[in-house]
Amino acid sequence: MFRVLVLNVLPMAEVLYLLRILHS
């Protein structure tokens, strides 16, 4: 269950990071 949570969080963090780069 913890692994599933990590797999869900990592892509989200990556997307937020990319969005932050695009906005700046």
TATA-V829145 format. One record per helix or strand of 3 or more residues. SS is the DSSP state (H for helix, E for strand). FROM is the first residue (numbers start at 1). LEN is the number of residues. If there is no record, write none. Layout:
ss | from | len
SS | FROM | LEN
SS | FROM | LEN
This chain:
ss | from | len
H | 2 | 22
